[in-house]
């Protein structure tokens, strides 16, 4: 079966944002139905939080449609993401940390379409939800799929600046969860604006290698590469590289 996330990344590499939006949308549906790479469905009793990767795909689809000039479809994908996390929060997940993470997702999704007021309300509820849950090991929660997918989305939208985990979560382990909400609330709007202004969503950062001497970007000449989506892209400009 086709991997729609990989297909979306290849469309990003070619700057075909409407097609990338379509592929990310299909990636979301595949993940929700359990036919995606994670093989976990939205209602998997041991893995509903894996739906975070589907919501990440809805968010990236929305950014792609905005880049393609189609704000209506961007809002549609944001709406779908919000409906999914609402269902998770109200009827599927029981853990207080994960329910707070659903509000965090609403904040991210609304931010992508410039709905700042309602994003702020959602981020407030996420922060108070995390504070009330007050888990013993907050840092370990950040690798739960529902939260990890959110970190991935923030890191992807930060490219080419590439924010790091420490920047998002801060240096105090006990406040890692509330800090990530503050980070997204203050930084995500400018990240989204920068991508729209530049007209570019870069490919996500996979594993990277500098000065390879084995590849050459046909566009910018760099031999620094990004191994992602089962292919090799220029780390500088996302163009698929040639082997030399
Ligand atoms: Zn290049």
py3Dmol code that shows the C-alpha trace and the ligand (Angstrom):
import py3Dmol

protein = """\
ATOM      1  CA  UNK A   1       0.000   0.000   0.000  1.00  0.00           C
ATOM      2  CA  UNK A   2       1.166   3.488  -0.824  1.00  0.00           C
ATOM      3  CA  UNK A   3       2.611   5.502   2.028  1.00  0.00           C
ATOM      4  CA  UNK A   4       0.711   8.779   1.759  1.00  0.00           C
ATOM      5  CA  UNK A   5       3.001  10.618   4.161  1.00  0.00           C
ATOM      6  CA  UNK A   6       6.024   9.822   1.992  1.00  0.00           C
ATOM      7  CA  UNK A   7       4.028  10.838  -1.082  1.00  0.00           C
ATOM      8  CA  UNK A   8       3.123  14.142   0.596  1.00  0.00           C
ATOM      9  CA  UNK A   9       6.788  14.851   1.365  1.00  0.00           C
ATOM     10  CA  UNK A  10       7.737  14.232  -2.268  1.00  0.00           C
ATOM     11  CA  UNK A  11       5.040  16.702  -3.329  1.00  0.00           C
ATOM     12  CA  UNK A  12       6.537  19.221  -0.874  1.00  0.00           C
ATOM     13  CA  UNK A  13       9.935  18.652  -2.477  1.00  0.00           C
ATOM     14  CA  UNK A  14       8.431  19.665  -5.814  1.00  0.00           C
ATOM     15  CA  UNK A  15       6.464  22.586  -4.369  1.00  0.00           C
ATOM     16  CA  UNK A  16       3.123  21.050  -5.393  1.00  0.00           C
ATOM     17  CA  UNK A  17       1.169  22.097  -2.341  1.00  0.00           C
ATOM     18  CA  UNK A  18      -2.379  21.217  -3.399  1.00  0.00           C
ATOM     19  CA  UNK A  19      -1.181  17.668  -4.127  1.00  0.00           C
ATOM     20  CA  UNK A  20       0.770  17.589  -0.852  1.00  0.00           C
ATOM     21  CA  UNK A  21      -2.415  18.647   0.961  1.00  0.00           C
ATOM     22  CA  UNK A  22      -4.332  15.813  -0.690  1.00  0.00           C
ATOM     23  CA  UNK A  23      -1.680  13.262   0.272  1.00  0.00           C
ATOM     24  CA  UNK A  24      -1.533  14.460   3.875  1.00  0.00           C
ATOM     25  CA  UNK A  25      -5.328  14.215   4.003  1.00  0.00           C
ATOM     26  CA  UNK A  26      -5.182  10.611   2.785  1.00  0.00           C
ATOM     27  CA  UNK A  27      -2.381   9.920   5.294  1.00  0.00           C
ATOM     28  CA  UNK A  28      -4.706  11.120   8.060  1.00  0.00           C
ATOM     29  CA  UNK A  29      -7.547   8.848   6.919  1.00  0.00           C
ATOM     30  CA  UNK A  30      -5.178   5.886   6.639  1.00  0.00           C
ATOM     31  CA  UNK A  31      -3.897   6.438  10.169  1.00  0.00           C
ATOM     32  CA  UNK A  32      -7.399   6.873  11.603  1.00  0.00           C
ATOM     33  CA  UNK A  33      -8.591   3.662  10.003  1.00  0.00           C
ATOM     34  CA  UNK A  34      -5.536   1.680  11.071  1.00  0.00           C
ATOM     35  CA  UNK A  35      -4.276   1.108   7.521  1.00  0.00           C
ATOM     36  CA  UNK A  36      -1.416   3.634   7.846  1.00  0.00           C
ATOM     37  CA  UNK A  37       2.161   2.908   8.822  1.00  0.00           C
ATOM     38  CA  UNK A  38       1.353   2.719  12.534  1.00  0.00           C
ATOM     39  CA  UNK A  39      -1.366   0.060  12.121  1.00  0.00           C
ATOM     40  CA  UNK A  40      -3.362   1.587  14.987  1.00  0.00           C
ATOM     41  CA  UNK A  41      -6.896   2.785  14.471  1.00  0.00           C
ATOM     42  CA  UNK A  42      -8.665   5.640  16.202  1.00  0.00           C
ATOM     43  CA  UNK A  43     -10.520   3.150  18.372  1.00  0.00           C
ATOM     44  CA  UNK A  44      -7.647   0.814  19.158  1.00  0.00           C
ATOM     45  CA  UNK A  45      -8.203   0.225  22.890  1.00  0.00           C
ATOM     46  CA  UNK A  46      -4.447   0.169  23.495  1.00  0.00           C
ATOM     47  CA  UNK A  47      -3.453   2.848  21.073  1.00  0.00           C
ATOM     48  CA  UNK A  48      -6.006   5.592  20.408  1.00  0.00           C
ATOM     49  CA  UNK A  49      -3.327   8.173  21.163  1.00  0.00           C
ATOM     50  CA  UNK A  50      -1.594   7.112  17.941  1.00  0.00           C
ATOM     51  CA  UNK A  51      -4.305   9.164  16.233  1.00  0.00           C
ATOM     52  CA  UNK A  52      -1.999  12.094  17.014  1.00  0.00           C
ATOM     53  CA  UNK A  53      -0.149  11.305  13.798  1.00  0.00           C
ATOM     54  CA  UNK A  54      -3.404  11.583  11.853  1.00  0.00           C
ATOM     55  CA  UNK A  55      -4.100  14.969  13.416  1.00  0.00           C
ATOM     56  CA  UNK A  56      -0.563  16.037  12.541  1.00  0.00           C
ATOM     57  CA  UNK A  57      -1.365  15.111   8.930  1.00  0.00           C
ATOM     58  CA  UNK A  58      -4.587  17.163   8.980  1.00  0.00           C
ATOM     59  CA  UNK A  59      -2.587  20.127  10.289  1.00  0.00           C
ATOM     60  CA  UNK A  60       0.100  19.787   7.615  1.00  0.00           C
ATOM     61  CA  UNK A  61      -2.593  19.356   4.959  1.00  0.00           C
ATOM     62  CA  UNK A  62      -4.104  22.651   6.093  1.00  0.00           C
ATOM     63  CA  UNK A  63      -0.743  24.437   5.809  1.00  0.00           C
ATOM     64  CA  UNK A  64      -0.289  22.987   2.324  1.00  0.00           C
ATOM     65  CA  UNK A  65      -3.728  24.136   1.170  1.00  0.00           C
ATOM     66  CA  UNK A  66      -3.002  27.608   2.521  1.00  0.00           C
ATOM     67  CA  UNK A  67       0.225  27.616   0.469  1.00  0.00           C
ATOM     68  CA  UNK A  68      -1.831  26.537  -2.537  1.00  0.00           C
ATOM     69  CA  UNK A  69      -4.130  29.533  -1.947  1.00  0.00           C
ATOM     70  CA  UNK A  70      -7.088  27.394  -0.906  1.00  0.00           C
ATOM     71  CA  UNK A  71      -8.060  28.711   2.531  1.00  0.00           C
ATOM     72  CA  UNK A  72     -11.440  26.995   2.432  1.00  0.00           C
ATOM     73  CA  UNK A  73      -9.908  23.536   2.250  1.00  0.00           C
ATOM     74  CA  UNK A  74      -7.362  24.535   4.895  1.00  0.00           C
ATOM     75  CA  UNK A  75     -10.249  25.357   7.229  1.00  0.00           C
ATOM     76  CA  UNK A  76     -11.942  22.088   6.309  1.00  0.00           C
ATOM     77  CA  UNK A  77      -8.888  20.024   7.338  1.00  0.00           C
ATOM     78  CA  UNK A  78      -8.490  22.027  10.539  1.00  0.00           C
ATOM     79  CA  UNK A  79     -12.162  21.340  11.267  1.00  0.00           C
ATOM     80  CA  UNK A  80     -11.668  17.618  10.701  1.00  0.00           C
ATOM     81  CA  UNK A  81      -8.683  17.576  13.051  1.00  0.00           C
ATOM     82  CA  UNK A  82     -10.667  19.402  15.725  1.00  0.00           C
ATOM     83  CA  UNK A  83     -13.561  16.927  15.400  1.00  0.00           C
ATOM     84  CA  UNK A  84     -11.186  13.983  15.795  1.00  0.00           C
ATOM     85  CA  UNK A  85      -9.478  15.334  18.908  1.00  0.00           C
ATOM     86  CA  UNK A  86     -12.871  16.324  20.338  1.00  0.00           C
ATOM     87  CA  UNK A  87     -14.067  12.742  20.000  1.00  0.00           C
ATOM     88  CA  UNK A  88     -10.824  11.437  21.513  1.00  0.00           C
ATOM     89  CA  UNK A  89     -11.078  13.834  24.437  1.00  0.00           C
ATOM     90  CA  UNK A  90     -14.760  13.312  25.206  1.00  0.00           C
ATOM     91  CA  UNK A  91     -15.336   9.643  24.426  1.00  0.00           C
ATOM     92  CA  UNK A  92     -12.124   7.678  23.907  1.00  0.00           C
ATOM     93  CA  UNK A  93      -9.260   8.809  26.127  1.00  0.00           C
ATOM     94  CA  UNK A  94      -9.510   8.725  29.902  1.00  0.00           C
ATOM     95  CA  UNK A  95      -6.096  10.010  30.945  1.00  0.00           C
ATOM     96  CA  UNK A  96      -6.070  13.658  32.021  1.00  0.00           C
ATOM     97  CA  UNK A  97      -2.704  14.384  30.341  1.00  0.00           C
ATOM     98  CA  UNK A  98      -3.958  13.073  26.997  1.00  0.00           C
ATOM     99  CA  UNK A  99      -7.220  14.981  27.284  1.00  0.00           C
ATOM    100  CA  UNK A 100      -5.199  18.158  27.875  1.00  0.00           C
ATOM    101  CA  UNK A 101      -3.116  17.275  24.806  1.00  0.00           C
ATOM    102  CA  UNK A 102      -6.347  17.294  22.766  1.00  0.00           C
ATOM    103  CA  UNK A 103      -6.868  20.953  23.709  1.00  0.00           C
ATOM    104  CA  UNK A 104      -3.247  21.636  22.749  1.00  0.00           C
ATOM    105  CA  UNK A 105      -4.006  20.206  19.300  1.00  0.00           C
ATOM    106  CA  UNK A 106      -7.021  22.483  18.948  1.00  0.00           C
ATOM    107  CA  UNK A 107      -4.682  25.399  19.675  1.00  0.00           C
ATOM    108  CA  UNK A 108      -2.235  24.270  16.978  1.00  0.00           C
ATOM    109  CA  UNK A 109      -4.980  23.637  14.430  1.00  0.00           C
ATOM    110  CA  UNK A 110      -6.709  26.981  14.974  1.00  0.00           C
ATOM    111  CA  UNK A 111      -3.341  28.756  14.806  1.00  0.00           C
ATOM    112  CA  UNK A 112      -2.691  27.333  11.338  1.00  0.00           C
ATOM    113  CA  UNK A 113      -5.742  29.132   9.960  1.00  0.00           C
ATOM    114  CA  UNK A 114      -5.085  32.323  11.912  1.00  0.00           C
ATOM    115  CA  UNK A 115      -7.916  31.874  14.431  1.00  0.00           C
ATOM    116  CA  UNK A 116      -5.849  33.428  17.232  1.00  0.00           C
ATOM    117  CA  UNK A 117      -8.567  34.045  19.822  1.00  0.00           C
ATOM    118  CA  UNK A 118      -9.948  30.546  19.813  1.00  0.00           C
ATOM    119  CA  UNK A 119      -6.396  29.143  19.687  1.00  0.00           C
ATOM    120  CA  UNK A 120      -5.606  31.101  22.853  1.00  0.00           C
ATOM    121  CA  UNK A 121      -8.688  29.677  24.596  1.00  0.00           C
ATOM    122  CA  UNK A 122      -7.655  26.139  23.647  1.00  0.00           C
ATOM    123  CA  UNK A 123      -4.077  26.682  24.791  1.00  0.00           C
ATOM    124  CA  UNK A 124      -5.368  28.008  28.140  1.00  0.00           C
ATOM    125  CA  UNK A 125      -7.399  24.834  28.617  1.00  0.00           C
ATOM    126  CA  UNK A 126      -4.404  22.683  27.620  1.00  0.00           C
ATOM    127  CA  UNK A 127      -2.112  24.438  30.087  1.00  0.00           C
ATOM    128  CA  UNK A 128      -4.575  24.165  32.956  1.00  0.00           C
ATOM    129  CA  UNK A 129      -5.298  20.550  32.024  1.00  0.00           C
ATOM    130  CA  UNK A 130      -1.615  19.648  32.163  1.00  0.00           C
ATOM    131  CA  UNK A 131      -1.173  21.571  35.436  1.00  0.00           C
ATOM    132  CA  UNK A 132      -4.162  19.815  37.034  1.00  0.00           C
ATOM    133  CA  UNK A 133      -3.009  16.388  35.828  1.00  0.00           C
ATOM    134  CA  UNK A 134       0.462  17.112  37.233  1.00  0.00           C
ATOM    135  CA  UNK A 135       1.953  13.744  36.201  1.00  0.00           C
ATOM    136  CA  UNK A 136       4.964  12.440  38.072  1.00  0.00           C
ATOM    137  CA  UNK A 137       7.169  12.110  35.013  1.00  0.00           C
ATOM    138  CA  UNK A 138       6.081  14.896  32.701  1.00  0.00           C
ATOM    139  CA  UNK A 139       9.004  14.384  30.325  1.00  0.00           C
ATOM    140  CA  UNK A 140       8.110  10.766  29.580  1.00  0.00           C
ATOM    141  CA  UNK A 141       4.617  11.907  28.534  1.00  0.00           C
ATOM    142  CA  UNK A 142       6.163  13.999  25.762  1.00  0.00           C
ATOM    143  CA  UNK A 143       6.964  10.818  23.846  1.00  0.00           C
ATOM    144  CA  UNK A 144       3.385   9.566  23.976  1.00  0.00           C
ATOM    145  CA  UNK A 145       2.267   9.468  20.311  1.00  0.00           C
ATOM    146  CA  UNK A 146      -0.414  12.133  20.838  1.00  0.00           C
ATOM    147  CA  UNK A 147       2.199  14.572  22.166  1.00  0.00           C
ATOM    148  CA  UNK A 148       5.107  13.380  20.023  1.00  0.00           C
ATOM    149  CA  UNK A 149       3.070  14.079  16.904  1.00  0.00           C
ATOM    150  CA  UNK A 150       2.523  17.633  18.168  1.00  0.00           C
ATOM    151  CA  UNK A 151       6.252  18.094  18.715  1.00  0.00           C
ATOM    152  CA  UNK A 152       6.844  16.764  15.202  1.00  0.00           C
ATOM    153  CA  UNK A 153       4.389  19.282  13.754  1.00  0.00           C
ATOM    154  CA  UNK A 154       6.028  22.188  15.581  1.00  0.00           C
ATOM    155  CA  UNK A 155       9.515  21.057  14.496  1.00  0.00           C
ATOM    156  CA  UNK A 156       8.334  20.658  10.901  1.00  0.00           C
ATOM    157  CA  UNK A 157       6.772  24.120  10.785  1.00  0.00           C
ATOM    158  CA  UNK A 158       9.935  25.611  12.313  1.00  0.00           C
ATOM    159  CA  UNK A 159      12.066  24.492   9.387  1.00  0.00           C
ATOM    160  CA  UNK A 160      14.567  25.724   8.200  1.00  0.00           C
ATOM    161  CA  UNK A 161      15.271  27.061  11.732  1.00  0.00           C
ATOM    162  CA  UNK A 162      14.781  23.604  13.257  1.00  0.00           C
ATOM    163  CA  UNK A 163      13.751  24.211  16.867  1.00  0.00           C
ATOM    164  CA  UNK A 164      14.882  21.481  19.251  1.00  0.00           C
ATOM    165  CA  UNK A 165      13.068  19.508  21.938  1.00  0.00           C
ATOM    166  CA  UNK A 166      14.804  21.524  24.711  1.00  0.00           C
ATOM    167  CA  UNK A 167      13.603  24.823  23.293  1.00  0.00           C
ATOM    168  CA  UNK A 168      10.036  23.567  23.199  1.00  0.00           C
ATOM    169  CA  UNK A 169      10.006  21.962  26.642  1.00  0.00           C
ATOM    170  CA  UNK A 170      12.491  24.063  28.618  1.00  0.00           C
ATOM    171  CA  UNK A 171      15.118  22.886  31.087  1.00  0.00           C
ATOM    172  CA  UNK A 172      12.878  22.121  34.086  1.00  0.00           C
ATOM    173  CA  UNK A 173      11.455  18.593  33.697  1.00  0.00           C
ATOM    174  CA  UNK A 174       8.578  19.319  36.087  1.00  0.00           C
ATOM    175  CA  UNK A 175       7.150  22.066  33.832  1.00  0.00           C
ATOM    176  CA  UNK A 176       7.846  20.420  30.454  1.00  0.00           C
ATOM    177  CA  UNK A 177       4.160  20.072  29.551  1.00  0.00           C
ATOM    178  CA  UNK A 178       2.974  23.565  30.431  1.00  0.00           C
ATOM    179  CA  UNK A 179       6.116  24.996  28.877  1.00  0.00           C
ATOM    180  CA  UNK A 180       5.381  23.302  25.539  1.00  0.00           C
ATOM    181  CA  UNK A 181       1.979  24.955  25.496  1.00  0.00           C
ATOM    182  CA  UNK A 182       3.555  28.375  26.171  1.00  0.00           C
ATOM    183  CA  UNK A 183       6.112  27.733  23.430  1.00  0.00           C
ATOM    184  CA  UNK A 184       3.517  26.838  20.818  1.00  0.00           C
ATOM    185  CA  UNK A 185       1.252  29.680  21.827  1.00  0.00           C
ATOM    186  CA  UNK A 186       4.019  32.277  21.490  1.00  0.00           C
ATOM    187  CA  UNK A 187       5.950  30.858  18.530  1.00  0.00           C
ATOM    188  CA  UNK A 188       3.635  28.862  16.279  1.00  0.00           C
ATOM    189  CA  UNK A 189       1.814  31.902  14.819  1.00  0.00           C
ATOM    190  CA  UNK A 190       5.067  33.444  13.550  1.00  0.00           C
ATOM    191  CA  UNK A 191       6.275  30.081  12.233  1.00  0.00           C
ATOM    192  CA  UNK A 192       3.089  29.671  10.209  1.00  0.00           C
ATOM    193  CA  UNK A 193       3.275  33.274   8.993  1.00  0.00           C
ATOM    194  CA  UNK A 194       6.893  32.772   7.929  1.00  0.00           C
ATOM    195  CA  UNK A 195       6.004  29.676   5.885  1.00  0.00           C
ATOM    196  CA  UNK A 196       3.098  31.466   4.193  1.00  0.00           C
ATOM    197  CA  UNK A 197       5.240  34.566   3.497  1.00  0.00           C
ATOM    198  CA  UNK A 198       8.005  32.410   2.030  1.00  0.00           C
ATOM    199  CA  UNK A 199       5.479  30.363   0.060  1.00  0.00           C
ATOM    200  CA  UNK A 200       7.287  27.224   1.194  1.00  0.00           C
ATOM    201  CA  UNK A 201       6.794  24.348   3.587  1.00  0.00           C
ATOM    202  CA  UNK A 202      10.088  22.498   3.724  1.00  0.00           C
ATOM    203  CA  UNK A 203      10.242  18.727   3.881  1.00  0.00           C
ATOM    204  CA  UNK A 204      10.490  17.476   7.466  1.00  0.00           C
ATOM    205  CA  UNK A 205      13.957  16.798   8.774  1.00  0.00           C
ATOM    206  CA  UNK A 206      14.772  13.091   8.610  1.00  0.00           C
ATOM    207  CA  UNK A 207      18.322  11.945   9.230  1.00  0.00           C
ATOM    208  CA  UNK A 208      20.840  14.354   7.796  1.00  0.00           C
ATOM    209  CA  UNK A 209      24.392  14.189   6.531  1.00  0.00           C
ATOM    210  CA  UNK A 210      26.691  17.085   5.702  1.00  0.00           C
ATOM    211  CA  UNK A 211      29.369  17.299   3.022  1.00  0.00           C
ATOM    212  CA  UNK A 212      28.528  13.867   1.635  1.00  0.00           C
ATOM    213  CA  UNK A 213      30.564  14.190  -1.563  1.00  0.00           C
ATOM    214  CA  UNK A 214      28.197  11.520  -2.924  1.00  0.00           C
ATOM    215  CA  UNK A 215      25.230  13.655  -3.858  1.00  0.00           C
ATOM    216  CA  UNK A 216      24.783  16.986  -5.575  1.00  0.00           C
ATOM    217  CA  UNK A 217      21.696  19.162  -5.589  1.00  0.00           C
ATOM    218  CA  UNK A 218      20.815  19.987  -9.201  1.00  0.00           C
ATOM    219  CA  UNK A 219      19.283  23.251  -8.013  1.00  0.00           C
ATOM    220  CA  UNK A 220      21.696  24.779  -5.487  1.00  0.00           C
ATOM    221  CA  UNK A 221      24.786  22.559  -5.736  1.00  0.00           C
ATOM    222  CA  UNK A 222      24.842  21.563  -2.036  1.00  0.00           C
ATOM    223  CA  UNK A 223      25.953  18.067  -1.034  1.00  0.00           C
ATOM    224  CA  UNK A 224      24.292  18.265   2.405  1.00  0.00           C
ATOM    225  CA  UNK A 225      21.389  15.847   2.355  1.00  0.00           C
ATOM    226  CA  UNK A 226      18.184  14.914   4.192  1.00  0.00           C
ATOM    227  CA  UNK A 227      17.271  11.210   4.166  1.00  0.00           C
ATOM    228  CA  UNK A 228      13.490  11.251   4.413  1.00  0.00           C
ATOM    229  CA  UNK A 229      10.422   9.606   2.849  1.00  0.00           C
ATOM    230  CA  UNK A 230      12.562   6.788   1.480  1.00  0.00           C
ATOM    231  CA  UNK A 231      14.503   9.203  -0.709  1.00  0.00           C
ATOM    232  CA  UNK A 232      17.349  11.715  -0.546  1.00  0.00           C
ATOM    233  CA  UNK A 233      16.587  15.442  -0.639  1.00  0.00           C
ATOM    234  CA  UNK A 234      18.853  18.483  -0.586  1.00  0.00           C
ATOM    235  CA  UNK A 235      19.034  19.664   3.034  1.00  0.00           C
ATOM    236  CA  UNK A 236      19.147  23.287   1.833  1.00  0.00           C
ATOM    237  CA  UNK A 237      16.323  23.491  -0.679  1.00  0.00           C
ATOM    238  CA  UNK A 238      14.492  20.100  -0.584  1.00  0.00           C
ATOM    239  CA  UNK A 239      15.224  19.298  -4.234  1.00  0.00           C
ATOM    240  CA  UNK A 240      15.759  15.566  -4.867  1.00  0.00           C
ATOM    241  CA  UNK A 241      19.538  15.210  -5.270  1.00  0.00           C
ATOM    242  CA  UNK A 242      21.543  13.399  -7.914  1.00  0.00           C
ATOM    243  CA  UNK A 243      24.135  10.805  -6.976  1.00  0.00           C
ATOM    244  CA  UNK A 244      27.563  11.861  -8.258  1.00  0.00           C
TER     245      UNK A 244
END
"""
ligand_1 = """\
1
ZN
Zn 19.529 22.334 -3.043
"""
view = py3Dmol.view(width=600, height=400)
view.addModel(protein, "pdb")
view.setStyle({"model": 0}, {"cartoon": {"style": "trace"}})
view.addModel(ligand_1, "xyz")
view.setStyle({"model": 1}, {"stick": {}})
view.zoomTo()
view.show()
